Amino acid sequence: MDDFLKKRLTRLLESLDDEKGYQALDYLEFLTSKYAERGQPDGLFAKITSTVENTMRAGKLPIQAISGTMNLMDSAAKVMRGLAAAGEAVVEEALREEPSESKPPTETKSLPDSTRP
């Protein structure tokens, strides 16, 4: 999808209230399941988020509760991505540093053996 079309869709979606936005989401999910060539996000957190949202919607919870929960889960996902990036940076830095054991050992002088004749 080109950027112009994405911007148009975004402008239209921003003008909708939450209830109409969820109706649009239902329709887009229907279209995706029927025609999409690309899959949905397959990360574990994305699957959990979708499951929670669908469960809340099936339970007919208020839109404010659903959107608040999704905002919270989105924030949690950002934190998890930050932690993952920090972990990767630590591992990369550790791999770049030379271990101190890789330096050649210093020579030691042998002491004369006093037991020799």
C-alpha positions in Angstrom: 0.0 0.0 0.0 1.4 3.4 -0.9 2.0 6.2 1.5 -0.7 8.5 0.0 -3.4 5.8 0.5 -2.2 5.1 4.1 -2.5 8.8 4.9 -6.0 9.0 3.4 -7.1 6.0 5.4 -5.5 7.5 8.6 -7.3 10.8 8.1 -10.7 9.0 7.7 -10.1 6.7 10.7 -9.1 9.6 12.9 -12.5 11.2 12.3 -14.4 8.2 13.7 -15.3 7.6 17.3 -14.1 4.4 19.0 -17.3 2.4 18.3 -17.2 3.2 14.5 -13.4 2.6 14.6 -14.0 -0.9 15.9 -16.6 -1.5 13.1 -14.0 -0.4 10.6 -11.4 -2.7 12.3 -13.9 -5.6 11.9 -14.3 -4.9 8.3 -10.6 -4.6 7.7 -9.9 -7.9 9.5 -12.6 -9.5 7.3 -10.9 -8.1 4.1 -7.5 -9.2 5.4 -8.6 -12.7 6.1 -10.2 -13.0 2.7 -7.7 -11.2 0.4 -4.4 -10.4 2.2 -1.2 -11.9 0.9 0.8 -10.9 4.0 0.1 -12.4 7.4 -0.6 -10.6 10.6 2.2 -9.8 13.1 3.4 -13.1 14.4 5.2 -12.0 17.5 4.1 -13.5 20.8 3.1 -10.1 22.2 1.1 -9.2 19.1 -0.9 -12.5 19.4 -1.5 -11.9 23.1 -2.7 -8.3 22.5 -5.1 -9.4 19.7 -6.5 -12.2 21.8 -7.1 -9.9 24.8 -8.7 -7.3 22.6 -11.0 -9.8 20.9 -12.0 -11.3 24.2 -12.8 -7.9 25.6 -14.9 -7.1 22.6 -16.7 -10.5 22.7 -17.5 -9.7 26.4 -19.1 -6.5 25.2 -17.0 -4.4 27.5 -17.2 -0.6 27.2 -15.1 0.9 24.4 -13.2 3.1 26.9 -12.1 0.0 28.8 -10.9 -1.7 25.7 -9.0 1.3 24.3 -7.5 1.9 27.7 -6.3 -1.7 27.9 -4.9 -1.6 24.4 -3.0 1.7 25.2 -1.6 0.0 28.3 -0.6 -3.1 26.3 1.0 -0.9 23.6 3.0 0.9 26.2 4.1 -2.5 27.6 5.1 -3.6 24.1 7.3 -0.5 23.7 9.0 -1.2 27.0 9.6 -4.8 25.9 11.1 -3.7 22.6 13.3 -1.3 24.6 14.5 -4.0 26.9 15.2 -6.3 23.9 17.2 -3.6 22.2 19.2 -2.9 25.4 19.9 -6.6 25.8 21.1 -6.9 22.2 23.4 -3.9 22.7 24.9 -5.5 25.8 25.5 -8.7 24.0 27.1 -6.9 21.0 29.3 -4.9 23.3 30.4 -8.0 25.2 31.3 -9.7 21.9 33.3 -6.7 20.8 35.5 -6.5 23.9 38.6 -8.7 24.1 38.6 -11.1 27.0 41.6 -10.5 29.3 42.7 -14.1 29.0 43.4 -13.6 25.3 46.5 -11.6 26.1 49.8 -13.6 25.9 51.1 -14.7 29.3 54.1 -12.9 30.6 57.4 -14.9 30.8 58.5 -16.0 34.2 62.2 -16.5 35.0 63.1 -19.9 36.3 64.9 -20.0 39.5 68.1 -22.0 39.8 67.6 -25.5 41.2 69.6 -25.8 44.4 69.4 -29.6 44.3 71.6 -29.9 41.2 75.1 -31.2 41.8 
